[in-house]
Amino acid sequence: MILSLFAAFFLTLAQAQTPAAAPASATPAAATTTTAAAAGSNTSPAADAAASPTPAPSMIQQFGSLPILVLLTIIFYFIIIRPQQKRSKDQQALVSSLKTGDRVVTSSGIYGLIANVSDKTVTVKIAEGVKVEMDRASVTTILNRGGASDGKVEVLPATKPAR
């Protein structure tokens, strides 16, 4: 995402620095070059180009889109990149805080009780005699800590609910 923004920025900057070539019929230098070449004269096209210099683009023309690109990059950061980093950080904290006895919901929607926690996997008890071993990252929500069954459900979401 950021890479494509930088590519668009540099492409726009390169286009702003190179002046657009005018059509051959619109420039008098090109017309005289064509007629001089047809007549067999010794005038070179470089001499004609030096005789009629093109005006240098102004600073506004060169960097006119730069503030817009900077503004778009800042907006993308605050709307897309920063919230995604926050969600990722919250999910990482949730996964690292898993312990045996927690009631959890997995990314596939399975409710269960954590029976065992290892480095990369957790064993989730989903029914009597049914245990499933899965990746720790697949746990999305902790319903209550320590398997307390007092009827109250403490919901600890990995991310804030969508509005």
Secondary structure, 3 states (H helix, E strand, C coil): CHHHHHHHHHHHHHHHHCCCCCCCCCCHHHHHHHHHHHHCCCCCHHHHHHHCCCCCCCHHHHCCCHHHHHHHHHHHHHHHHHHHHHHHHHHHHHHHCCCCCCEEEECCCCEEEEEEECCCEEEEEEECCEEEEEEHHHEEEEEEHHHCCCCCCCCEECCCCCC
